[in-house]
Amino acid sequence: MSVWDDVVGQEAAIAILKQAVKAAGEMVAAGVGLGVDAAPDSGEAAAISGGMTHAWLITGPPGSGRSTAARAFAAALQCPQGGCGVCHACQTALSGAHGDVRLVATEHVILRVLDVKPLIELAQRSPAEGRWRVIVIEDADRLNDSSGNMLLKAIEEPPPRTVWLLCAPSSDDVLTTIRSRCRRVGLRTPPVAAVAELLVRRDGADPAIAAFAARSAQSHIGLARRLALDEDARIRRRDVLKLPLKLRSVGAAVLAAGELIEVCNEESKASTTERDATEKAALLRSLGAEGLSTLPPAVRSQVKQLEENQKRRATRATRDVLDRSLIDLLSLYRDVLVLQLGEGRAGEVELVNAEMADLIEAEARNTTATSTLRRMEAIGQARERIEANVSPLLALESLMVQLRPAA
């Protein structure tokens, strides 16, 4: 067993991080730190032989396992064996319970100064129980100019035992001044087979369903896990893919847009309800108010704050689910285009939605490659409009009208 077991399909990145962990262990043994005297101004160069430095930027496409890799790296830095996966340091670091590992994610659109300021203060403290103080920021792409500049000052003058791990989809999503001071590690989209194997090994999924989920999610590990373990999620995805194939009029297009919004709301609610209830129960338990019919004022205020955070998360989750549904629609038309170009029939390119091959083949016969490309472009425009805060319903109504077959 190892902390790296869940970081699938990332052999090159794991090798870099393992080398850094080894170097970090040697530094601990030698009593050497990572302060300003030990590290160069730019994180592009390694602090010492072996590649250990005080700030890292882990990038990769959605679902590639950025956060998982960052947690594994944090655990390996704390582990005396370099990441055994079974000791107390590894287990607590991976779960987020380690006293010297802080995991940071935001429910807001941006990481605010209020979110970053406590991290700056925390970074100045020596580790209390572990070998390093590690701060993992899972949404470094959400730093704005104010919060980013505040973080930059802390990264420019690192304490000897503090390590920053920043995660973002790409280095271009992070402020230039920050990324220039971080060592970058890029993840790739993992192979479908590797994701399926992870679902079987870690989550006990049926091998056939795991293969379907990994392919349908296009190797997005989190989405693949949900599809593999939740039959309702698989049904909702199938319903989304069938929507544009039954459009025959403007009225049907408008109804389909509303139906897609409803499906996305159901999926978002299903993915957050259990987590919300667990968080609330844990908060009440920690405050000694579990089972009370009437909550004290101080407890009510904390519960209210939690519920407000959960509402913000639900709004973000709904947008994320909607965007994912549009990506699923793109995969449908991608499959249609593959057949229209003659690549799928010869087995050269695998269909993402192979279980819907009959419907896809019918669509490919009845439309042209030009019209398919036009529909794919319309889906891309809808995603951009929703990202720009256009009403999702209006954006989807316009999209569905454009997805109708030509008269």
PALUM-529387 format. One record per residue (C-alpha): y, x, z; residue in three letters. Coordinates in Angstrom, 2 decimals. Example, Ala and Ser with C-alpha at 12.3 -4.5 7.8 and 13.67 -1.06 7.14 Angstrom:
BEGIN
+---------+---------+---------+------+
!      yy !      xx !      zz ! rest !
+---------+---------+---------+------+
!   -4.50 !   12.30 !    7.80 !  ala !
!   -1.06 !   13.67 !    7.14 !  ser !
+---------+---------+---------+------+
//
This chain:
BEGIN
+---------+---------+---------+------+
!      yy !      xx !      zz ! rest !
+---------+---------+---------+------+
!    0.00 !    0.00 !    0.00 !  met !
!    3.54 !    1.14 !   -0.72 !  ser !
!    7.09 !   -0.22 !   -0.59 !  val !
!    7.14 !    0.18 !   -4.38 !  trp !
!    4.25 !   -2.22 !   -5.04 !  asp !
!    6.55 !   -5.14 !   -5.95 !  asp !
!    8.80 !   -3.06 !   -8.21 !  val !
!    6.79 !   -3.68 !  -11.37 !  val !
!    7.22 !   -2.09 !  -14.78 !  gly !
!    9.83 !    0.43 !  -13.56 !  gln !
!    7.88 !    3.69 !  -13.44 !  glu !
!   10.77 !    5.90 !  -14.58 !  ala !
!   13.21 !    4.44 !  -12.04 !  ala !
!   10.66 !    4.66 !   -9.23 !  ile !
!   10.08 !    8.34 !  -10.00 !  ala !
!   13.81 !    9.05 !   -9.63 !  ile !
!   14.06 !    7.15 !   -6.35 !  leu !
!   10.91 !    8.74 !   -4.94 !  lys !
!   12.30 !   12.18 !   -5.68 !  gln !
!   15.50 !   11.25 !   -3.85 !  ala !
!   13.50 !    9.96 !   -0.86 !  val !
!   11.64 !   13.26 !   -0.67 !  lys !
!   14.93 !   15.17 !   -0.77 !  ala !
!   16.39 !   12.88 !    1.90 !  ala !
!   13.43 !   13.59 !    4.17 !  gly !
!   14.00 !   17.31 !    3.76 !  glu !
!   17.67 !   16.80 !    4.62 !  met !
!   16.77 !   14.95 !    7.81 !  val !
!   14.37 !   17.72 !    8.80 !  ala !
!   17.04 !   20.35 !    8.14 !  ala !
!   19.78 !   18.37 !    9.89 !  gly !
!   21.87 !   18.19 !    6.70 !  val !
!   24.09 !   15.20 !    5.99 !  gly !
!   25.71 !   13.58 !    2.96 !  leu !
!   29.34 !   13.87 !    4.06 !  gly !
!   32.27 !   14.92 !    1.92 !  val !
!   31.39 !   18.56 !    2.45 !  asp !
!   27.87 !   18.05 !    1.14 !  ala !
!   28.48 !   15.87 !   -1.91 !  ala !
!   30.58 !   16.34 !   -5.03 !  pro !
!   33.31 !   13.85 !   -5.92 !  asp !
!   31.19 !   12.24 !   -8.61 !  ser !
!   27.91 !   10.57 !   -7.78 !  gly !
!   26.72 !   11.45 !  -11.28 !  glu !
!   25.65 !   14.82 !   -9.88 !  ala !
!   22.99 !   14.96 !   -7.20 !  ala !
!   24.12 !   15.95 !   -3.73 !  ala !
!   21.26 !   18.40 !   -3.36 !  ile !
!   18.27 !   19.53 !   -5.34 !  ser !
!   16.02 !   16.51 !   -5.67 !  gly !
!   18.74 !   14.03 !   -6.45 !  gly !
!   19.75 !   12.50 !   -3.12 !  met !
!   23.34 !   11.32 !   -2.91 !  thr !
!   25.38 !    8.90 !   -0.82 !  his !
!   26.04 !    6.15 !   -3.39 !  ala !
!   23.70 !    4.57 !   -5.94 !  trp !
!   24.17 !    1.95 !   -8.65 !  leu !
!   20.97 !    0.13 !   -9.60 !  ile !
!   21.37 !   -1.83 !  -12.82 !  thr !
!   19.08 !   -4.01 !  -14.88 !  gly !
!   18.85 !   -7.39 !  -16.62 !  pro !
!   18.45 !  -10.57 !  -14.52 !  pro !
!   14.97 !  -10.79 !  -13.05 !  gly !
!   14.19 !   -7.09 !  -13.49 !  ser !
!   13.98 !   -6.58 !   -9.73 !  gly !
!   17.26 !   -4.85 !   -8.84 !  arg !
!   17.35 !   -6.20 !   -5.28 !  ser !
!   13.64 !   -5.53 !   -4.80 !  thr !
!   14.08 !   -1.93 !   -5.92 !  ala !
!   17.09 !   -1.49 !   -3.61 !  ala !
!   15.18 !   -2.85 !   -0.62 !  arg !
!   12.20 !   -0.63 !   -1.41 !  ala !
!   14.50 !    2.41 !   -1.64 !  phe !
!   16.14 !    1.49 !    1.67 !  ala !
!   12.73 !    1.13 !    3.34 !  ala !
!   11.48 !    4.43 !    1.91 !  ala !
!   14.58 !    6.23 !    3.23 !  leu !
!   13.84 !    4.93 !    6.74 !  gln !
!   10.09 !    5.59 !    6.62 !  cys !
!    8.81 !    8.90 !    8.05 !  pro !
!    6.10 !    8.85 !    5.34 !  gln !
!    8.55 !    8.10 !    2.55 !  gly !
!    7.63 !    4.46 !    1.98 !  gly !
!    4.14 !    3.72 !    3.29 !  cys !
!    4.84 !   -0.02 !    3.32 !  gly !
!    2.99 !   -0.72 !    6.57 !  val !
!    4.98 !    0.94 !    9.36 !  cys !
!    7.61 !   -0.84 !   11.45 !  his !
!   10.49 !    0.82 !    9.61 !  ala !
!    9.18 !   -0.28 !    6.20 !  cys !
!    8.39 !   -3.83 !    7.25 !  gln !
!   11.72 !   -4.46 !    8.95 !  thr !
!   13.73 !   -2.83 !    6.16 !  ala !
!   12.01 !   -4.91 !    3.48 !  leu !
!   12.52 !   -8.13 !    5.42 !  ser !
!   16.16 !   -7.41 !    6.27 !  gly !
!   15.49 !   -7.13 !   10.01 !  ala !
!   16.04 !   -3.36 !   10.34 !  his !
!   19.04 !   -2.55 !   12.50 !  gly !
!   20.28 !    0.18 !   10.14 !  asp !
!   19.76 !   -1.67 !    6.84 !  val !
!   22.40 !   -4.25 !    5.92 !  arg !
!   21.64 !   -6.56 !    2.98 !  leu !
!   24.74 !   -8.18 !    1.48 !  val !
!   24.84 !  -11.08 !   -1.01 !  ala !
!   27.59 !  -13.62 !   -1.51 !  thr !
!   27.68 !  -17.37 !   -1.98 !  glu !
!   31.18 !  -17.06 !   -3.43 !  his !
!   32.22 !  -16.35 !   -7.00 !  val !
!   33.58 !  -12.98 !   -5.83 !  ile !
!   33.03 !  -10.55 !   -2.99 !  leu !
!   36.23 !  -10.87 !   -1.00 !  arg !
!   38.09 !   -8.35 !    1.12 !  val !
!   36.87 !  -10.38 !    4.12 !  leu !
!   33.29 !   -9.70 !    3.00 !  asp !
!   33.77 !   -5.98 !    2.42 !  val !
!   35.91 !   -5.00 !    5.43 !  lys !
!   33.08 !   -5.33 !    8.00 !  pro !
!   30.89 !   -3.13 !    5.77 !  leu !
!   33.51 !   -0.36 !    5.79 !  ile !
!   33.55 !   -0.41 !    9.58 !  glu !
!   29.75 !   -0.49 !    9.73 !  leu !
!   29.44 !    2.47 !    7.36 !  ala !
!   31.33 !    4.72 !    9.79 !  gln !
!   28.71 !    4.29 !   12.50 !  arg !
!   25.75 !    6.61 !   12.86 !  ser !
!   22.31 !    5.00 !   12.44 !  pro !
!   21.13 !    3.49 !   15.71 !  ala !
!   17.36 !    3.58 !   15.22 !  glu !
!   16.58 !    4.86 !   11.74 !  gly !
!   17.13 !    8.01 !    9.73 !  arg !
!   19.98 !    6.58 !    7.61 !  trp !
!   22.42 !    3.70 !    7.68 !  arg !
!   21.82 !    1.91 !    4.38 !  val !
!   24.10 !   -0.81 !    3.00 !  ile !
!   22.73 !   -2.80 !    0.06 !  val !
!   25.26 !   -4.86 !   -1.93 !  ile !
!   23.22 !   -7.12 !   -4.21 !  glu !
!   26.24 !   -8.55 !   -6.08 !  asp !
!   28.39 !   -5.48 !   -6.73 !  ala !
!   29.47 !   -7.06 !  -10.01 !  asp !
!   31.33 !   -9.68 !   -7.95 !  arg !
!   33.74 !   -7.16 !   -6.43 !  leu !
!   37.32 !   -7.82 !   -7.50 !  asn !
!   40.13 !   -5.26 !   -7.64 !  asp !
!   41.12 !   -5.69 !   -3.98 !  ser !
!   37.65 !   -5.60 !   -2.44 !  ser !
!   36.52 !   -2.94 !   -4.93 !  gly !
!   39.37 !   -0.60 !   -4.06 !  asn !
!   38.62 !   -1.05 !   -0.36 !  met !
!   34.97 !   -0.15 !   -0.98 !  leu !
!   36.01 !    2.80 !   -3.15 !  leu !
!   37.79 !    4.47 !   -0.24 !  lys !
!   34.62 !    4.27 !    1.85 !  ala !
!   32.48 !    5.70 !   -0.95 !  ile !
!   34.94 !    8.53 !   -1.58 !  glu !
!   34.68 !    9.69 !    2.05 !  glu !
!   31.06 !    9.05 !    3.05 !  pro !
!   29.81 !    9.66 !    6.59 !  pro !
!   26.88 !   12.10 !    6.73 !  pro !
!   24.20 !    9.48 !    7.39 !  arg !
!   25.37 !    6.49 !    5.31 !  thr !
!   23.92 !    5.50 !    1.94 !  val !
!   25.39 !    2.78 !   -0.33 !  trp !
!   23.08 !    0.92 !   -2.72 !  leu !
!   24.95 !   -1.25 !   -5.22 !  leu !
!   23.19 !   -3.66 !   -7.60 !  cys !
!   24.62 !   -5.13 !  -10.81 !  ala !
!   23.37 !   -6.34 !  -14.21 !  pro !
!   25.02 !   -3.36 !  -15.95 !  ser !
!   27.32 !   -0.49 !  -15.07 !  ser !
!   30.07 !   -2.13 !  -17.14 !  asp !
!   30.10 !   -5.01 !  -14.62 !  asp !
!   31.26 !   -2.65 !  -11.85 !  val !
!   34.74 !   -1.19 !  -11.44 !  leu !
!   35.03 !    2.11 !  -13.30 !  thr !
!   36.26 !    3.98 !  -10.24 !  thr !
!   33.22 !    2.88 !   -8.23 !  ile !
!   30.54 !    3.51 !  -10.83 !  arg !
!   31.93 !    7.02 !  -11.48 !  ser !
!   31.08 !    7.90 !   -7.87 !  arg !
!   27.57 !    6.49 !   -7.92 !  cys !
!   24.35 !    7.86 !   -9.27 !  arg !
!   22.98 !    5.29 !  -11.71 !  arg !
!   19.39 !    4.11 !  -11.99 !  val !
!   18.63 !    1.66 !  -14.78 !  gly !
!   15.81 !   -0.87 !  -14.69 !  leu !
!   14.30 !   -2.48 !  -17.78 !  arg !
!   12.83 !   -5.88 !  -18.43 !  thr !
!    9.28 !   -5.54 !  -17.07 !  pro !
!    6.31 !   -6.27 !  -19.35 !  pro !
!    4.93 !   -9.81 !  -19.22 !  val !
!    1.50 !   -8.50 !  -18.20 !  ala !
!    2.99 !   -6.58 !  -15.26 !  ala !
!    4.84 !   -9.66 !  -13.99 !  val !
!    1.70 !  -11.80 !  -14.32 !  ala !
!   -0.33 !   -9.22 !  -12.40 !  glu !
!    2.28 !   -9.24 !   -9.62 !  leu !
!    2.11 !  -13.03 !   -9.33 !  leu !
!   -1.67 !  -12.93 !   -9.00 !  val !
!   -1.72 !  -10.02 !   -6.55 !  arg !
!    1.23 !  -10.90 !   -4.36 !  arg !
!    1.42 !  -14.70 !   -4.56 !  asp !
!   -2.18 !  -15.66 !   -5.25 !  gly !
!   -1.31 !  -17.48 !   -8.48 !  ala !
!   -4.00 !  -18.56 !  -10.91 !  asp !
!   -4.23 !  -15.86 !  -13.62 !  pro !
!   -3.78 !  -18.32 !  -16.51 !  ala !
!   -0.76 !  -19.97 !  -14.89 !  ile !
!    0.65 !  -16.57 !  -13.96 !  ala !
!    0.45 !  -15.44 !  -17.58 !  ala !
!    2.14 !  -18.66 !  -18.72 !  phe !
!    4.87 !  -18.33 !  -16.07 !  ala !
!    5.63 !  -14.68 !  -16.86 !  ala !
!    5.87 !  -15.42 !  -20.59 !  arg !
!    7.94 !  -18.60 !  -20.15 !  ser !
!   10.34 !  -16.86 !  -17.76 !  ala !
!   10.63 !  -13.98 !  -20.24 !  gln !
!    9.66 !  -11.54 !  -17.47 !  ser !
!   12.28 !  -12.81 !  -14.99 !  his !
!   10.28 !  -12.17 !  -11.82 !  ile !
!   11.96 !  -14.75 !   -9.58 !  gly !
!   11.76 !  -17.53 !  -12.15 !  leu !
!    8.20 !  -16.62 !  -13.04 !  ala !
!    7.19 !  -16.95 !   -9.39 !  arg !
!    8.75 !  -20.40 !   -9.17 !  arg !
!    7.02 !  -21.57 !  -12.34 !  leu !
!    3.70 !  -20.18 !  -11.17 !  ala !
!    3.81 !  -21.84 !   -7.75 !  leu !
!    5.64 !  -25.11 !   -8.45 !  asp !
!    4.11 !  -27.60 !  -10.87 !  glu !
!    7.24 !  -29.77 !  -10.74 !  asp !
!    9.29 !  -26.80 !  -11.96 !  ala !
!    6.91 !  -26.41 !  -14.90 !  arg !
!    7.24 !  -30.11 !  -15.74 !  ile !
!   11.04 !  -29.99 !  -15.56 !  arg !
!   11.13 !  -26.99 !  -17.89 !  arg !
!    8.91 !  -28.75 !  -20.41 !  arg !
!   11.15 !  -31.83 !  -20.29 !  asp !
!   14.21 !  -29.66 !  -20.99 !  val !
!   12.56 !  -28.06 !  -24.01 !  leu !
!   11.63 !  -31.44 !  -25.48 !  lys !
!   15.15 !  -32.88 !  -25.21 !  leu !
!   16.63 !  -31.52 !  -28.48 !  pro !
!   13.48 !  -32.33 !  -30.46 !  leu !
!   14.03 !  -36.08 !  -30.08 !  lys !
!   17.73 !  -36.30 !  -30.93 !  leu !
!   18.42 !  -38.78 !  -33.73 !  arg !
!   21.95 !  -40.08 !  -33.08 !  ser !
!   25.20 !  -39.27 !  -31.29 !  val !
!   24.30 !  -41.81 !  -28.61 !  gly !
!   20.96 !  -40.10 !  -28.04 !  ala !
!   22.74 !  -36.75 !  -27.81 !  ala !
!   25.11 !  -38.04 !  -25.12 !  val !
!   22.18 !  -39.47 !  -23.15 !  leu !
!   20.27 !  -36.19 !  -23.50 !  ala !
!   23.23 !  -34.26 !  -22.05 !  ala !
!   23.25 !  -36.51 !  -19.00 !  gly !
!   19.48 !  -36.16 !  -18.67 !  glu !
!   19.75 !  -32.37 !  -18.77 !  leu !
!   22.38 !  -32.42 !  -16.01 !  ile !
!   20.09 !  -34.63 !  -13.92 !  glu !
!   17.09 !  -32.35 !  -14.45 !  val !
!   19.14 !  -29.29 !  -13.45 !  cys !
!   20.39 !  -31.03 !  -10.31 !  asn !
!   16.80 !  -31.87 !   -9.35 !  glu !
!   15.68 !  -28.29 !   -9.92 !  glu !
!   18.61 !  -26.89 !   -7.94 !  ser !
!   17.98 !  -29.27 !   -5.06 !  lys !
!   14.28 !  -28.45 !   -5.01 !  ala !
!   14.99 !  -24.72 !   -4.88 !  ser !
!   17.56 !  -24.90 !   -2.06 !  thr !
!   16.52 !  -27.79 !    0.23 !  thr !
!   13.69 !  -25.97 !    1.99 !  glu !
!   15.76 !  -22.82 !    2.41 !  arg !
!   18.72 !  -24.80 !    3.83 !  asp !
!   16.50 !  -26.54 !    6.37 !  ala !
!   14.91 !  -23.24 !    7.43 !  thr !
!   18.32 !  -21.60 !    7.89 !  glu !
!   19.63 !  -24.49 !    9.97 !  lys !
!   16.54 !  -24.53 !   12.18 !  ala !
!   16.79 !  -20.76 !   12.69 !  ala !
!   20.48 !  -21.06 !   13.63 !  leu !
!   19.84 !  -23.82 !   16.16 !  leu !
!   16.95 !  -21.86 !   17.63 !  arg !
!   19.05 !  -18.71 !   17.98 !  ser !
!   21.79 !  -20.72 !   19.72 !  leu !
!   19.34 !  -22.41 !   22.08 !  gly !
!   20.18 !  -25.83 !   20.65 !  ala !
!   16.88 !  -26.65 !   18.95 !  glu !
!   15.84 !  -30.26 !   19.57 !  gly !
!   19.15 !  -31.35 !   21.12 !  leu !
!   20.31 !  -34.81 !   20.02 !  ser !
!   23.97 !  -33.95 !   20.68 !  thr !
!   25.25 !  -30.48 !   19.86 !  leu !
!   27.92 !  -28.70 !   21.95 !  pro !
!   31.27 !  -28.16 !   20.16 !  pro !
!   30.73 !  -24.42 !   19.72 !  ala !
!   27.34 !  -25.02 !   18.14 !  val !
!   28.69 !  -27.79 !   15.90 !  arg !
!   31.32 !  -25.44 !   14.48 !  ser !
!   28.71 !  -22.85 !   13.56 !  gln !
!   26.45 !  -25.49 !   12.02 !  val !
!   29.40 !  -26.81 !   10.02 !  lys !
!   30.18 !  -23.32 !    8.72 !  gln !
!   26.56 !  -22.88 !    7.70 !  leu !
!   26.56 !  -26.22 !    5.87 !  glu !
!   29.75 !  -25.27 !    4.00 !  glu !
!   28.15 !  -22.00 !    2.91 !  asn !
!   25.07 !  -23.91 !    1.80 !  gln !
!   27.21 !  -26.30 !   -0.28 !  lys !
!   28.82 !  -23.35 !   -2.04 !  arg !
!   25.40 !  -21.88 !   -2.68 !  arg !
!   24.17 !  -25.22 !   -4.04 !  ala !
!   27.08 !  -25.34 !   -6.51 !  thr !
!   26.33 !  -21.83 !   -7.67 !  arg !
!   22.60 !  -22.61 !   -7.85 !  ala !
!   23.25 !  -25.66 !  -10.04 !  thr !
!   25.30 !  -23.56 !  -12.47 !  arg !
!   22.58 !  -20.90 !  -12.49 !  asp !
!   19.85 !  -23.47 !  -13.16 !  val !
!   21.90 !  -25.01 !  -15.96 !  leu !
!   22.45 !  -21.61 !  -17.56 !  asp !
!   18.74 !  -20.88 !  -17.27 !  arg !
!   17.94 !  -24.20 !  -18.97 !  ser !
!   20.16 !  -23.18 !  -21.88 !  leu !
!   18.33 !  -19.85 !  -22.06 !  ile !
!   15.08 !  -21.83 !  -22.21 !  asp !
!   16.50 !  -23.81 !  -25.13 !  leu !
!   17.40 !  -20.53 !  -26.81 !  leu !
!   13.79 !  -19.43 !  -26.42 !  ser !
!   12.68 !  -22.65 !  -28.14 !  leu !
!   14.84 !  -22.02 !  -31.20 !  tyr !
!   13.91 !  -18.35 !  -31.10 !  arg !
!   10.28 !  -19.44 !  -31.53 !  asp !
!   11.27 !  -21.77 !  -34.36 !  val !
!   13.08 !  -18.93 !  -36.09 !  leu !
!   10.08 !  -16.61 !  -35.65 !  val !
!    7.91 !  -19.10 !  -37.57 !  leu !
!   10.55 !  -19.70 !  -40.21 !  gln !
!   10.75 !  -15.98 !  -40.87 !  leu !
!    6.97 !  -15.82 !  -41.13 !  gly !
!    6.49 !  -13.36 !  -38.29 !  glu !
!    4.71 !  -15.63 !  -35.81 !  gly !
!    2.00 !  -16.83 !  -38.16 !  arg !
!    0.73 !  -13.32 !  -38.73 !  ala !
!    0.59 !  -12.70 !  -34.98 !  gly !
!    3.27 !  -10.03 !  -35.19 !  glu !
!    5.54 !  -11.72 !  -32.62 !  val !
!    4.25 !  -13.81 !  -29.71 !  glu !
!    5.86 !  -17.20 !  -29.11 !  leu !
!    7.58 !  -17.58 !  -25.76 !  val !
!    6.57 !  -21.26 !  -25.66 !  asn !
!    3.11 !  -20.94 !  -27.15 !  ala !
!    1.90 !  -24.07 !  -25.35 !  glu !
!    4.32 !  -26.10 !  -27.53 !  met !
!    3.20 !  -24.50 !  -30.80 !  ala !
!    2.61 !  -27.84 !  -32.58 !  asp !
!    6.13 !  -29.12 !  -31.87 !  leu !
!    7.65 !  -25.77 !  -32.75 !  ile !
!    5.75 !  -25.61 !  -36.05 !  glu !
!    6.94 !  -29.13 !  -36.95 !  ala !
!   10.53 !  -28.17 !  -36.19 !  glu !
!   10.18 !  -25.01 !  -38.27 !  ala !
!    8.90 !  -26.99 !  -41.25 !  arg !
!   11.63 !  -29.62 !  -41.07 !  asn !
!   14.63 !  -27.29 !  -40.66 !  thr !
!   15.92 !  -24.07 !  -42.16 !  thr !
!   16.49 !  -20.66 !  -40.63 !  ala !
!   20.22 !  -21.11 !  -41.23 !  thr !
!   20.32 !  -24.35 !  -39.23 !  ser !
!   18.26 !  -22.74 !  -36.45 !  thr !
!   20.71 !  -19.86 !  -36.18 !  leu !
!   23.56 !  -22.36 !  -36.08 !  arg !
!   21.92 !  -24.19 !  -33.18 !  arg !
!   21.36 !  -20.93 !  -31.31 !  met !
!   25.03 !  -20.09 !  -31.76 !  glu !
!   25.97 !  -23.53 !  -30.40 !  ala !
!   23.89 !  -22.88 !  -27.27 !  ile !
!   25.66 !  -19.57 !  -26.78 !  gly !
!   29.04 !  -21.28 !  -27.07 !  gln !
!   28.00 !  -23.89 !  -24.50 !  ala !
!   27.07 !  -21.14 !  -22.05 !  arg !
!   30.45 !  -19.48 !  -22.54 !  glu !
!   32.32 !  -22.76 !  -22.05 !  arg !
!   30.49 !  -23.56 !  -18.82 !  ile !
!   31.13 !  -20.02 !  -17.56 !  glu !
!   34.83 !  -20.64 !  -18.31 !  ala !
!   34.73 !  -23.74 !  -16.03 !  asn !
!   34.62 !  -26.37 !  -18.77 !  val !
!   33.00 !  -29.54 !  -17.44 !  ser !
!   29.22 !  -28.98 !  -17.80 !  pro !
!   28.70 !  -32.57 !  -18.98 !  leu !
!   31.35 !  -32.27 !  -21.71 !  leu !
!   29.98 !  -28.91 !  -22.83 !  ala !
!   26.45 !  -30.29 !  -23.00 !  leu !
!   27.46 !  -33.44 !  -24.85 !  glu !
!   29.11 !  -31.29 !  -27.51 !  ser !
!   26.03 !  -29.07 !  -27.63 !  leu !
!   23.54 !  -31.91 !  -28.01 !  met !
!   25.56 !  -33.39 !  -30.86 !  val !
!   25.32 !  -30.04 !  -32.65 !  gln !
!   21.57 !  -29.81 !  -32.01 !  leu !
!   20.87 !  -33.05 !  -33.86 !  arg !
!   18.95 !  -32.65 !  -37.12 !  pro !
!   21.01 !  -32.93 !  -40.28 !  ala !
!   21.15 !  -36.35 !  -41.88 !  ala !
+---------+---------+---------+------+
//
